[in-house]
Amino acid sequence: MAAHGSKTVIFAALAGNAAIAATKFAAAAFTGSAAMLSEAVHSVVDTGNQLLLLFGMRRAAKPADAKHPFGYGLQLYFYTFVVAVMIFGLGAVVSILQGVEKIRHPEPVHAAWVNYIVLGLGVIFEGAVWVVALRSFNTERAGRPWLKAVRGSKDPTVFTVLFEDTAALLGLATALIGVFLSEALHIPMLDGVASVIVGLILAGTAFFLASESQSLLTGEAASHDVRIGIARIARAEPGVDGLNQALTMHFGPADVLAVLSLDFRDDLPAGEVERTVTRIEKAIKQAHPEVTRVFIEAQSFDADRRAGLAQDF
């Protein structure tokens, strides 16, 4: 996913959440609905999350320097993790506490029609953003199953917005049902129950996003296909007797480090080893443009095995 595509999704989400957040707060203050207040908090948190993602993308785009020789790409994964923490801490916890308070001290919702109008507008805004995020994500997943695509994605920005807005739509539906039932059945506590359910939806979303981002933040390898491709290219060179190991790590969605340990033919002149290394590096980068750095060491298989580093491919 190109950075431009990711930013388009984030800007769309930012505009949608900012447009509805103030309206939800006004409606919550006017009607006294706990579910509406939870939705207002949710929209504010989502707006802050989009700003954090944009800031993370800007930080990640900084060029490498002496302090960060491999660049700042991991900053994007860090801020995605912060987003997950915010969804839980400011969204889920506040919604659940607000709901529990409304259950303990139920009060009728006033002028429920205001909630219906605002929540309906929320569905329109959030739905539009969800469609944009879904189209971008579908382009990235290229026909793969959803869960497999999310697990394999190295760009958290699009699926973060997609899951945020999926949670938002579920929250809006829950709030609508809660307000309707509390008024229709004359059971005010159902509004609080809806608020608690919104909080649980946010907690589940936060847990999933935190799990995905921490994996990327702590050094996730390139995809299986990329790793197999790198190994195949290295083994195809006539001067290479064997591949001891090939390690990869994502420093960003399109910034992969590859480190190879190769066993070259013993009769290969030093100059030919250098040319072979150059050909391998060039071939890897051409076949897999996301691989931006390739480091190759020459070491016999026996020496590598004695060091306890040999791997099977």
C-alpha positions, 0 to 999 in steps of 0.5 A: 500500500503506497503512502498516498493511499494510506493517507487518503484513507486516514484523511477521510476518516479524520474528516468523518470523525471530526464532523460527527464528534461535536454533534454527538456531544451536543446530542448527549448533553441535550438528551442525557443518553449514556450511549450517545456520550459513549459514541461522542467519546469514541469519535473524539478518540478516533479523531485523535487516532487519525492525527497520531497515524498521520504523525507516525507516517511523517516520523517514519518518512524521516531519512536514516541518520547516524542515530537511526542508521536503518531509518525511522520506519518503526515509528509508524508501528509504535504510533499504531500501538499507541492508537490501540492503547488510546482506543482501550484507555479513552474509548473502551474504559470511559464507555464502560464506566459511563454505562455502568453509572447509567445502569446504577442510576438510570434516567430516561432519555429526553428527546430521543429523536435527536439521538436518532438523527445524529446517530443516523448521520453518524452511520452515513459519515462512518459508512462512507469512510468505511467504504474508502478503507475497505476499497484500499484494504481490498486492493492490498489483500489482492483476493486473500482471506481477510484474516490472512491479509491482516496478519500478513499486512505490514502497513497497519494504517489501512487496516487500523482505520478499517477496524476502527470504522467497523467498530464505529458502525457496530457502536452506532448500531448498538447505540441506536438499539439501546436508545430505541429499546430504553424508550420503547420499553420504558427501561432507561437502564438499557441505554447504559447497557448499550454503552457498556456493549460499545465499550466492549466492542472498542476493547476487542478492537483495541486488543486485536490492533495492539496484538498486530502492531506489537508483532510489527514493532518487535521485529517481524520478518518479511512474508513467506513468499519474499523469504522463499524468493530471496533464498531461491535467488541466492541459491541460483548463483553458480558460485554459491555452494549453499545458503546457511541462513537468510534473515529478514526484518521489516523496518516499515511497510516497504522497508525490509532488511535482508541478511544472508550467510552464504557458503561460496565455492572454495575455488572462487576468486575474491573478485568473483565473490564480490561480483556474485554478491553484487548480482545477488543484491541487485536480483533481490531488490529487482524481484522484491522492491520492498527489500531496501538493504541487503547484507551478505557474509561469506561463511562455510556451512561448517563454520556457520553450523558450529556457531549454532546459526544454521537454518533449514530452508 
